[in-house]
Amino acid sequence: MQHLIQDILDHPLPSLAIIGNLIIIESLLSVDNAAVLATMVMDLPEKDRSKALKYGIWGAYIFRGIAMLFAAILIRIWWLKPLGGLYLLWLAVDHYKDSWKIGDKGSALFKVLTLAGLVVAIRFDETLNATLFGVICAVSGIYIIYLLYTIFSRPKENHDEALKKAEGRFLKYFSGKIGPFWSTIILVEIMDLAFSIDNVFAAVAFTPNILLVCIGVFIGILAMRFVAQSFVKLMEKFHFLETAAFIVIAILGVKLALSLYEHFHESTPLSVFLASHKADVVTSLLTVGIFFIPMITSILFNFPKKHKVTEDESN
């Protein structure tokens, strides 16, 4: 712990920049998370919706706290970092799959190729326990088989429709046993867990200093409660902020994925740079620029164009 504190004291400005970035990322991801959770509770009676959302918020706090503990493990186990990078890249590809016209099958194929490539690369680590590698292969193999099944056998419905049907079947099954309210709560908490995984991978991409990660994510949790509404208004006015958020997620995914190269080629100039504070500073400046430069040019020059909120949308 002492060396982590000393590292922050020795590099105060980069540390502040990293914490600021973590707050921005946490807040932006929280806006997206909140929108999904709000949609999930819409089928409940109006009197139960606010209660369900409160459970959702508390679940987000708890799971993000657990995720911070997982971050300490993530930093120590080298192959979890490139795996986290792939996960963030998958999120970005899933977001852009329609605009890129690759669809669900293209997204699934990207996941198959990148995951298979990572498993093959991990195989060359001589220090990896054979039993652990067998578990990695088994779990990855099951997921790859599932992805291949979706590529070749999926009916002609998009991913969102399939998710809605699965959610509907879940609610229908559990509603008869524990009621619609608690069925929805369980589904909300499962989504909270998934969102927490997103956030911890994004946080670790900024810095290996677990103390900085915990400070940034903790402040981000508070921001999720008090700042999220402000970010919603910003995103209503500047629609391109959502695109900017997923560009940042993709950049963080690439940075984490490059830890694979860093592990096998520690002494190369690229690996030395990736392990340095300079890489953290460059990542922080790049992400801040992606968010704020378009906002400034939009305000000054109306490029990208701001979204005009109509009376119908405001109501």
Summary of the structure (lengths in Angstrom):
residues: 315
radius of gyration: 20.7
end to end distance: 50.5
largest distance: 63.0
contacts: 973
relative contact order: 0.17
helix: 83%
strand: 0%
